[in-house]
Amino acid sequence: PIEFAAIHQRPARPRIQDPGAITLVIFVRDVNALLAKATQAGVPVLTPGGKPVALAGRTRAVLIEDPDGRPVELRQVEPLPETTAPAGSNVVGSRLSMTVANTDRTMQLYRDRFGFRFEGEPGFTADADLQALAGVKGGQVRHSIMVAPGGRMTFELREFKGFDGTPLRSRIQDPGSARIQLRVRGI
């Protein structure tokens, strides 16, 4: 997190379907326990119904909103991903989900220019799980996975078709905006 002061700011309020939106995905052992703590603290729940929903496989998830208006997904998966988190920690890992306007163009930049690896051949599908999680209706979603060189960072990419998505036009100092920072050997 970066906080700016003494500079004009316009809060960005990205929705999950808006190209440029970044969602922090937090992998947890017990989604109900973490959601209870969040709601007790007054954190808004974005998932319709205010409770975790069952997703593909043995996954349960819920979307909440962080203080700057960004969506945060609490995701409980079985089996749990590999983790170095202590056994008593509910949070066991994280990754970022990024909504893109065009997966092919994103791949051209990150794969072809920066050396990221992409998994799977993404195609558009009606995603009932995502519709239940985020409350978006009527369109299709294209999912893919992007892995940074060295494998230390994984991004879930989502491209929406047929949804009301507005490209995020924020500046780095605007609360709710995000950036991806790459460390390179030779710029």
C-alpha positions as CSV (number, residue, x, y, z in Angstrom):
1,P,0.0,0.0,0.0
2,I,1.1,3.5,-0.8
3,E,-0.5,6.6,0.7
4,F,-0.2,10.0,-1.0
5,A,-0.7,13.3,0.7
6,A,-0.8,17.0,-0.4
7,I,-1.8,16.0,-3.9
8,H,-5.2,16.0,-5.7
9,Q,-6.9,12.6,-5.5
10,R,-10.1,11.1,-7.0
11,P,-11.1,7.8,-5.4
12,A,-11.3,5.0,-7.9
13,R,-14.2,2.6,-7.2
14,P,-13.5,-0.4,-9.5
15,R,-16.1,-3.1,-10.0
16,I,-14.8,-6.6,-10.7
17,Q,-15.9,-6.4,-14.3
18,D,-14.1,-3.1,-15.0
19,P,-10.9,-3.5,-17.1
20,G,-8.0,-2.4,-14.9
21,A,-9.7,-3.6,-11.7
22,I,-7.4,-5.6,-9.4
23,T,-8.9,-8.0,-6.8
24,L,-6.8,-9.3,-4.0
25,V,-7.5,-13.0,-3.6
26,I,-6.8,-14.2,0.0
27,F,-6.6,-18.0,0.5
28,V,-8.0,-19.0,3.9
29,R,-8.5,-22.1,6.0
30,D,-12.0,-21.0,7.2
31,V,-13.8,-18.4,5.1
32,N,-16.7,-18.1,7.6
33,A,-14.4,-17.2,10.5
34,L,-12.6,-14.5,8.5
35,L,-15.9,-13.1,7.1
36,A,-17.3,-12.9,10.6
37,K,-14.3,-10.8,11.7
38,A,-14.6,-8.6,8.7
39,T,-18.3,-7.9,9.1
40,Q,-17.9,-7.2,12.8
41,A,-15.4,-4.5,11.8
42,G,-18.0,-3.0,9.4
43,V,-16.4,-4.2,6.2
44,P,-19.0,-4.2,3.3
45,V,-19.8,-7.5,1.7
46,L,-20.2,-7.4,-2.1
47,T,-21.4,-10.9,-2.7
48,P,-25.2,-11.0,-3.0
49,G,-26.7,-12.4,0.1
50,G,-23.7,-11.5,2.2
51,K,-22.4,-15.0,2.6
52,P,-19.8,-17.3,1.0
53,V,-21.0,-19.1,-2.1
54,A,-20.0,-22.6,-3.3
55,L,-17.8,-22.5,-6.4
56,A,-16.4,-25.2,-8.7
57,G,-14.9,-28.2,-6.8
58,R,-14.7,-27.8,-3.1
59,T,-14.2,-24.0,-3.1
60,R,-16.2,-21.4,-1.1
61,A,-15.6,-17.7,-1.6
62,V,-17.0,-14.3,-0.8
63,L,-16.2,-10.7,-2.0
64,I,-15.8,-7.9,0.4
65,E,-14.7,-4.3,-0.1
66,D,-11.5,-2.8,1.3
67,P,-11.4,0.7,2.7
68,D,-10.4,2.2,-0.7
69,G,-13.3,0.5,-2.5
70,R,-11.4,-2.4,-4.1
71,P,-12.9,-5.8,-4.2
72,V,-11.2,-8.5,-2.0
73,E,-12.0,-12.1,-2.4
74,L,-11.7,-14.5,0.6
75,R,-11.3,-18.0,-0.9
76,Q,-11.3,-21.3,0.9
77,V,-10.1,-24.2,-1.3
78,E,-9.7,-27.9,-0.6
79,P,-7.1,-29.1,-0.7
80,L,-5.3,-26.0,0.6
81,P,-2.5,-24.7,-1.6
82,E,1.1,-25.2,-0.4
83,T,1.9,-22.7,2.3
84,T,4.5,-21.7,4.7
85,A,1.9,-20.0,6.9
86,P,1.8,-21.2,10.6
87,A,-0.8,-23.9,11.3
88,G,-2.7,-21.4,13.5
89,S,-3.0,-18.8,10.7
90,N,-6.3,-18.6,8.9
91,V,-4.7,-16.8,5.9
92,V,-2.5,-19.2,4.0
93,G,-1.7,-17.3,0.8
94,S,-2.7,-14.8,-1.8
95,R,-2.6,-13.8,-5.4
96,L,-4.0,-11.0,-7.6
97,S,-6.9,-11.2,-10.0
98,M,-6.8,-8.6,-12.8
99,T,-9.6,-7.7,-15.2
100,V,-8.4,-7.1,-18.7
101,A,-10.1,-5.6,-21.7
102,N,-8.4,-8.0,-24.1
103,T,-6.6,-11.2,-23.1
104,D,-4.8,-11.6,-26.4
105,R,-3.3,-8.1,-26.2
106,T,-2.4,-8.7,-22.6
107,M,-0.6,-11.9,-23.5
108,Q,1.3,-10.1,-26.3
109,L,2.7,-7.7,-23.8
110,Y,3.4,-9.9,-20.7
111,R,4.3,-13.2,-22.5
112,D,6.0,-11.9,-25.6
113,R,7.8,-8.9,-24.2
114,F,8.3,-9.6,-20.5
115,G,8.5,-13.5,-20.5
116,F,5.5,-14.3,-18.4
117,R,4.0,-17.8,-18.8
118,F,0.3,-18.3,-19.5
119,E,-1.6,-21.4,-18.6
120,G,-4.4,-22.9,-20.6
121,E,-6.1,-21.8,-23.7
122,P,-8.7,-19.3,-22.5
123,G,-12.2,-19.3,-24.1
124,F,-15.3,-17.4,-23.1
125,T,-17.9,-19.3,-21.0
126,A,-20.9,-18.4,-18.9
127,D,-19.5,-18.5,-15.4
128,A,-22.3,-19.2,-12.9
129,D,-19.8,-19.3,-10.1
130,L,-18.5,-15.8,-10.8
131,Q,-22.0,-14.5,-11.3
132,A,-23.0,-15.8,-7.8
133,L,-19.8,-14.4,-6.2
134,A,-19.9,-11.0,-7.8
135,G,-23.5,-10.5,-8.7
136,V,-22.7,-9.9,-12.4
137,K,-25.3,-11.2,-14.7
138,G,-25.8,-12.1,-18.4
139,G,-22.4,-12.2,-20.0
140,Q,-19.4,-14.5,-20.4
141,V,-16.0,-14.6,-18.9
142,R,-12.6,-15.6,-20.2
143,H,-10.2,-16.9,-17.5
144,S,-6.5,-17.5,-17.8
145,I,-3.5,-17.7,-15.4
146,M,-0.4,-15.5,-15.9
147,V,2.8,-16.5,-14.0
148,A,5.7,-14.1,-13.6
149,P,9.2,-15.3,-14.5
150,G,10.6,-17.1,-11.5
151,G,7.1,-18.2,-10.5
152,R,6.9,-16.0,-7.5
153,M,3.7,-14.1,-8.5
154,T,0.6,-15.5,-10.1
155,F,-2.2,-13.5,-11.6
156,E,-5.7,-14.7,-12.5
157,L,-6.9,-12.8,-15.6
158,R,-10.5,-12.2,-16.3
159,E,-11.9,-10.7,-19.5
160,F,-15.6,-10.0,-19.5
161,K,-17.9,-10.0,-22.5
162,G,-21.5,-8.8,-22.4
163,F,-21.2,-7.1,-19.0
164,D,-21.4,-3.4,-18.2
165,G,-17.7,-2.8,-17.7
166,T,-16.0,0.6,-17.7
167,P,-12.2,0.8,-18.1
168,L,-10.6,2.1,-14.9
169,R,-9.1,5.5,-15.6
170,S,-7.3,6.4,-12.4
171,R,-3.9,8.0,-11.6
172,I,-1.4,6.3,-9.3
173,Q,-2.3,8.7,-6.4
174,D,-6.0,8.0,-6.6
175,P,-7.2,5.7,-3.7
176,G,-8.4,2.4,-5.2
177,S,-6.0,2.5,-8.1
178,A,-3.2,-0.2,-8.5
179,R,0.0,-0.7,-10.3
180,I,2.1,-3.7,-11.3
181,Q,5.8,-3.2,-10.5
182,L,8.4,-5.4,-12.2
183,R,12.0,-5.8,-11.1
184,V,14.3,-6.3,-14.0
185,R,18.0,-6.8,-14.6
186,G,18.3,-4.3,-17.4
187,I,15.6,-1.7,-18.0
